[in-house]
Amino acid sequence: MDRRICWYALYRGDEFVDVGTLNELAVRHHTSIKTLRFKATPTYAARTTYSDTIRVYKLVDSAGGENND
């Protein structure tokens, strides 16, 4: 079974920081995958202010097509 690769974007406020898979981002930013997943939740967004924190957003393919690589 083929697993889809999910891409995530990191932002600090309105400033773009990085993009990659959770594994790649965890290594590059010296944090855990569990922390990055939490920073992508609505709970984290409600507990923190927008401009002072790192936010993680899952990137979604809007075309809806399958990737045949």
N, CA, C and O atoms as CSV, one atom per row, in Angstrom:
chain,resi,resn,atom,element,x,y,z
A,1,MET,N,N,0.836,-1.180,0.000
A,1,MET,CA,C,0.000,0.000,0.000
A,1,MET,C,C,0.883,1.246,0.000
A,1,MET,O,O,1.837,1.349,0.771
A,2,ASP,N,N,0.551,2.171,-0.863
A,2,ASP,CA,C,1.322,3.394,-1.013
A,2,ASP,C,C,0.809,4.455,-0.047
A,2,ASP,O,O,-0.384,4.755,-0.023
A,3,ARG,N,N,1.719,5.023,0.754
A,3,ARG,CA,C,1.336,6.095,1.672
A,3,ARG,C,C,1.527,7.434,0.999
A,3,ARG,O,O,2.524,7.663,0.315
A,4,ARG,N,N,0.577,8.307,1.195
A,4,ARG,CA,C,0.689,9.661,0.647
A,4,ARG,C,C,1.618,10.479,1.528
A,4,ARG,O,O,1.611,10.344,2.752
A,5,ILE,N,N,2.402,11.310,0.907
A,5,ILE,CA,C,3.291,12.203,1.636
A,5,ILE,C,C,2.538,13.498,1.895
A,5,ILE,O,O,2.032,14.129,0.967
A,6,CYS,N,N,2.470,13.887,3.152
A,6,CYS,CA,C,1.793,15.127,3.528
A,6,CYS,C,C,2.837,16.219,3.736
A,6,CYS,O,O,3.853,15.999,4.395
A,7,TRP,N,N,2.585,17.376,3.181
A,7,TRP,CA,C,3.478,18.526,3.281
A,7,TRP,C,C,2.880,19.536,4.249
A,7,TRP,O,O,1.663,19.715,4.304
A,8,TYR,N,N,3.743,20.192,5.006
A,8,TYR,CA,C,3.333,21.165,5.999
A,8,TYR,C,C,4.136,22.440,5.821
A,8,TYR,O,O,5.288,22.406,5.386
A,9,ALA,N,N,3.519,23.571,6.160
A,9,ALA,CA,C,4.190,24.864,6.095
A,9,ALA,C,C,4.268,25.456,7.495
A,9,ALA,O,O,3.310,25.368,8.262
A,10,LEU,N,N,5.402,26.057,7.828
A,10,LEU,CA,C,5.590,26.726,9.103
A,10,LEU,C,C,5.560,28.228,8.881
A,10,LEU,O,O,6.193,28.746,7.962
A,11,TYR,N,N,4.825,28.910,9.723
A,11,TYR,CA,C,4.744,30.372,9.690
A,11,TYR,C,C,4.955,30.916,11.095
A,11,TYR,O,O,4.536,30.306,12.078
A,12,ARG,N,N,5.606,32.065,11.178
A,12,ARG,CA,C,5.677,32.824,12.424
A,12,ARG,C,C,4.913,34.098,12.151
A,12,ARG,O,O,5.423,35.022,11.518
A,13,GLY,N,N,3.678,34.138,12.637
A,13,GLY,CA,C,2.797,35.251,12.294
A,13,GLY,C,C,2.491,35.206,10.810
A,13,GLY,O,O,2.001,34.193,10.311
A,14,ASP,N,N,2.773,36.284,10.099
A,14,ASP,CA,C,2.569,36.337,8.647
A,14,ASP,C,C,3.829,35.951,7.870
A,14,ASP,O,O,3.805,35.911,6.639
A,15,GLU,N,N,4.919,35.669,8.566
A,15,GLU,CA,C,6.198,35.381,7.910
A,15,GLU,C,C,6.357,33.885,7.649
A,15,GLU,O,O,6.276,33.074,8.572
A,16,PHE,N,N,6.583,33.526,6.388
A,16,PHE,CA,C,6.836,32.145,6.018
A,16,PHE,C,C,8.192,31.723,6.571
A,16,PHE,O,O,9.174,32.456,6.460
A,17,VAL,N,N,8.236,30.521,7.174
A,17,VAL,CA,C,9.477,30.016,7.753
A,17,VAL,C,C,10.045,28.860,6.938
A,17,VAL,O,O,11.208,28.901,6.537
A,18,ASP,N,N,9.235,27.824,6.685
A,18,ASP,CA,C,9.747,26.625,6.025
A,18,ASP,C,C,8.588,25.768,5.531
A,18,ASP,O,O,7.439,25.969,5.923
A,19,VAL,N,N,8.909,24.802,4.656
A,19,VAL,CA,C,7.930,23.839,4.175
A,19,VAL,C,C,8.617,22.480,4.075
A,19,VAL,O,O,9.806,22.397,3.766
A,20,GLY,N,N,7.853,21.409,4.340
A,20,GLY,CA,C,8.392,20.059,4.234
A,20,GLY,C,C,7.480,19.068,4.931
A,20,GLY,O,O,6.391,19.419,5.386
A,21,THR,N,N,7.937,17.823,5.011
A,21,THR,CA,C,7.185,16.812,5.755
A,21,THR,C,C,7.437,17.045,7.242
A,21,THR,O,O,8.337,17.798,7.613
A,22,LEU,N,N,6.647,16.404,8.083
A,22,LEU,CA,C,6.841,16.572,9.525
A,22,LEU,C,C,8.228,16.103,9.948
A,22,LEU,O,O,8.865,16.739,10.788
A,23,ASN,N,N,8.705,14.993,9.375
A,23,ASN,CA,C,10.046,14.505,9.710
A,23,ASN,C,C,11.117,15.527,9.348
A,23,ASN,O,O,12.012,15.800,10.148
A,24,GLU,N,N,11.029,16.089,8.155
A,24,GLU,CA,C,12.008,17.079,7.713
A,24,GLU,C,C,11.984,18.325,8.589
A,24,GLU,O,O,13.035,18.834,8.978
A,25,LEU,N,N,10.800,18.813,8.897
A,25,LEU,CA,C,10.671,20.021,9.714
A,25,LEU,C,C,11.181,19.787,11.133
A,25,LEU,O,O,11.818,20.662,11.719
A,26,ALA,N,N,10.903,18.610,11.682
A,26,ALA,CA,C,11.358,18.292,13.036
A,26,ALA,C,C,12.883,18.306,13.114
A,26,ALA,O,O,13.456,18.820,14.075
A,27,VAL,N,N,13.531,17.744,12.107
A,27,VAL,CA,C,14.992,17.720,12.096
A,27,VAL,C,C,15.556,19.124,11.908
A,27,VAL,O,O,16.472,19.523,12.628
A,28,ARG,N,N,15.027,19.867,10.960
A,28,ARG,CA,C,15.562,21.204,10.653
A,28,ARG,C,C,15.341,22.215,11.771
A,28,ARG,O,O,16.144,23.131,11.949
A,29,HIS,N,N,14.256,22.051,12.524
A,29,HIS,CA,C,13.932,23.046,13.557
A,29,HIS,C,C,14.103,22.506,14.972
A,29,HIS,O,O,13.639,23.116,15.935
A,30,HIS,N,N,14.767,21.363,15.094
A,30,HIS,CA,C,15.142,20.784,16.387
A,30,HIS,C,C,13.955,20.660,17.340
A,30,HIS,O,O,14.006,21.115,18.483
A,31,THR,N,N,12.900,20.044,16.852
A,31,THR,CA,C,11.705,19.815,17.661
A,31,THR,C,C,11.155,18.435,17.335
A,31,THR,O,O,11.662,17.762,16.438
A,32,SER,N,N,10.135,18.014,18.046
A,32,SER,CA,C,9.575,16.682,17.811
A,32,SER,C,C,8.378,16.751,16.857
A,32,SER,O,O,7.752,17.797,16.688
A,33,ILE,N,N,8.088,15.632,16.258
A,33,ILE,CA,C,6.919,15.529,15.383
A,33,ILE,C,C,5.650,15.760,16.187
A,33,ILE,O,O,4.704,16.382,15.703
A,34,LYS,N,N,5.633,15.262,17.408
A,34,LYS,CA,C,4.469,15.436,18.284
A,34,LYS,C,C,4.195,16.934,18.532
A,34,LYS,O,O,3.041,17.364,18.525
A,35,THR,N,N,5.237,17.703,18.744
A,35,THR,CA,C,5.081,19.149,18.952
A,35,THR,C,C,4.550,19.830,17.706
A,35,THR,O,O,3.670,20.686,17.790
A,36,LEU,N,N,5.085,19.452,16.541
A,36,LEU,CA,C,4.610,20.053,15.296
A,36,LEU,C,C,3.149,19.716,15.037
A,36,LEU,O,O,2.385,20.573,14.594
A,37,ARG,N,N,2.757,18.484,15.309
A,37,ARG,CA,C,1.347,18.111,15.136
A,37,ARG,C,C,0.449,18.925,16.059
A,37,ARG,O,O,-0.636,19.343,15.655
A,38,PHE,N,N,0.893,19.157,17.308
A,38,PHE,CA,C,0.101,19.956,18.240
A,38,PHE,C,C,-0.027,21.397,17.751
A,38,PHE,O,O,-1.086,22.008,17.890
A,39,LYS,N,N,1.043,21.939,17.180
A,39,LYS,CA,C,1.014,23.319,16.694
A,39,LYS,C,C,0.125,23.480,15.464
A,39,LYS,O,O,-0.130,24.603,15.030
A,40,ALA,N,N,-0.343,22.379,14.901
A,40,ALA,CA,C,-1.267,22.426,13.765
A,40,ALA,C,C,-2.726,22.326,14.210
A,40,ALA,O,O,-3.618,22.346,13.362
A,41,THR,N,N,-2.994,22.219,15.506
A,41,THR,CA,C,-4.362,22.014,15.994
A,41,THR,C,C,-5.061,23.336,16.314
A,41,THR,O,O,-4.404,24.342,16.582
A,42,PRO,N,N,-6.387,23.328,16.283
A,42,PRO,CA,C,-7.153,24.509,16.688
A,42,PRO,C,C,-6.956,24.855,18.168
A,42,PRO,O,O,-7.059,26.022,18.547
A,43,THR,N,N,-6.677,23.864,18.993
A,43,THR,CA,C,-6.434,24.103,20.417
A,43,THR,C,C,-5.221,24.993,20.614
A,43,THR,O,O,-5.266,25.945,21.394
A,44,TYR,N,N,-4.128,24.689,19.908
A,44,TYR,CA,C,-2.917,25.512,19.994
A,44,TYR,C,C,-3.197,26.927,19.529
A,44,TYR,O,O,-2.734,27.887,20.146
A,45,ALA,N,N,-3.948,27.066,18.448
A,45,ALA,CA,C,-4.277,28.392,17.928
A,45,ALA,C,C,-5.093,29.200,18.942
A,45,ALA,O,O,-4.904,30.410,19.063
A,46,ALA,N,N,-5.986,28.548,19.659
A,46,ALA,CA,C,-6.816,29.249,20.648
A,46,ALA,C,C,-6.021,29.657,21.881
A,46,ALA,O,O,-6.346,30.658,22.518
A,47,ARG,N,N,-4.995,28.905,22.224
A,47,ARG,CA,C,-4.212,29.177,23.434
A,47,ARG,C,C,-3.108,30.206,23.232
A,47,ARG,O,O,-2.562,30.714,24.212
A,48,THR,N,N,-2.769,30.523,22.001
A,48,THR,CA,C,-1.636,31.401,21.738
A,48,THR,C,C,-2.067,32.613,20.913
A,48,THR,O,O,-3.147,32.639,20.321
A,49,THR,N,N,-1.190,33.612,20.893
A,49,THR,CA,C,-1.444,34.763,20.042
A,49,THR,C,C,-0.847,34.513,18.665
A,49,THR,O,O,0.148,33.799,18.535
A,50,TYR,N,N,-1.435,35.081,17.669
A,50,TYR,CA,C,-1.063,34.817,16.277
A,50,TYR,C,C,0.362,35.244,15.952
A,50,TYR,O,O,1.105,34.481,15.335
A,51,SER,N,N,0.751,36.436,16.350
A,51,SER,CA,C,2.020,37.006,15.896
A,51,SER,C,C,3.246,36.471,16.639
A,51,SER,O,O,4.364,36.608,16.143
A,52,ASP,N,N,3.067,35.878,17.790
A,52,ASP,CA,C,4.213,35.489,18.617
A,52,ASP,C,C,4.589,34.012,18.524
A,52,ASP,O,O,5.529,33.585,19.196
A,53,THR,N,N,3.897,33.229,17.725
A,53,THR,CA,C,4.123,31.792,17.756
A,53,THR,C,C,4.332,31.211,16.371
A,53,THR,O,O,3.977,31.812,15.357
A,54,ILE,N,N,4.921,30.024,16.361
A,54,ILE,CA,C,5.062,29.257,15.130
A,54,ILE,C,C,3.755,28.509,14.910
A,54,ILE,O,O,3.253,27.850,15.821
A,55,ARG,N,N,3.204,28.609,13.712
A,55,ARG,CA,C,1.999,27.869,13.350
A,55,ARG,C,C,2.354,26.873,12.262
A,55,ARG,O,O,3.199,27.142,11.408
A,56,VAL,N,N,1.702,25.724,12.298
A,56,VAL,CA,C,1.922,24.682,11.310
A,56,VAL,C,C,0.625,24.483,10.547
A,56,VAL,O,O,-0.436,24.320,11.149
A,57,TYR,N,N,0.706,24.495,9.227
A,57,TYR,CA,C,-0.463,24.316,8.374
A,57,TYR,C,C,-0.225,23.150,7.434
A,57,TYR,O,O,0.814,23.086,6.776
A,58,LYS,N,N,-1.173,22.229,7.363
A,58,LYS,CA,C,-1.083,21.116,6.432
A,58,LYS,C,C,-1.482,21.622,5.053
A,58,LYS,O,O,-2.527,22.251,4.890
A,59,LEU,N,N,-0.645,21.344,4.068
A,59,LEU,CA,C,-0.914,21.772,2.702
A,59,LEU,C,C,-1.757,20.713,2.008
A,59,LEU,O,O,-1.447,19.523,2.065
A,60,VAL,N,N,-2.823,21.153,1.355
A,60,VAL,CA,C,-3.778,20.252,0.730
A,60,VAL,C,C,-3.732,20.458,-0.783
A,60,VAL,O,O,-3.676,21.590,-1.264
A,61,ASP,N,N,-3.755,19.368,-1.516
A,61,ASP,CA,C,-3.785,19.420,-2.974
A,61,ASP,C,C,-5.195,19.789,-3.407
A,61,ASP,O,O,-6.121,18.993,-3.251
A,62,SER,N,N,-5.364,20.981,-3.947
A,62,SER,CA,C,-6.692,21.445,-4.340
A,62,SER,C,C,-7.153,20.856,-5.665
A,62,SER,O,O,-8.340,20.920,-5.987
A,63,ALA,N,N,-6.232,20.282,-6.439
A,63,ALA,CA,C,-6.606,19.687,-7.723
A,63,ALA,C,C,-7.397,18.398,-7.545
A,63,ALA,O,O,-8.227,18.048,-8.383
A,64,GLY,N,N,-7.135,17.698,-6.451
A,64,GLY,CA,C,-7.875,16.477,-6.158
A,64,GLY,C,C,-7.442,15.278,-6.981
A,64,GLY,O,O,-8.024,14.201,-6.849
A,65,GLY,N,N,-6.448,15.435,-7.817
A,65,GLY,CA,C,-5.968,14.333,-8.654
A,65,GLY,C,C,-4.940,13.490,-7.938
A,65,GLY,O,O,-4.362,13.914,-6.937
A,66,GLU,N,N,-4.713,12.296,-8.452
A,66,GLU,CA,C,-3.715,11.405,-7.907
A,66,GLU,C,C,-2.365,11.756,-8.488
A,66,GLU,O,O,-2.267,12.158,-9.648
A,67,ASN,N,N,-1.330,11.609,-7.694
A,67,ASN,CA,C,0.027,11.861,-8.134
A,67,ASN,C,C,0.601,10.533,-8.637
A,67,ASN,O,O,0.744,9.596,-7.851
A,68,ASN,N,N,0.927,10.434,-9.906
A,68,ASN,CA,C,1.396,9.188,-10.492
A,68,ASN,C,C,2.900,9.159,-10.664
A,68,ASN,O,O,3.391,8.759,-11.720
A,69,ASP,N,N,3.643,9.573,-9.651
A,69,ASP,CA,C,5.102,9.552,-9.732
A,69,ASP,C,C,5.644,8.167,-9.497
A,69,ASP,O,O,6.858,7.965,-9.528
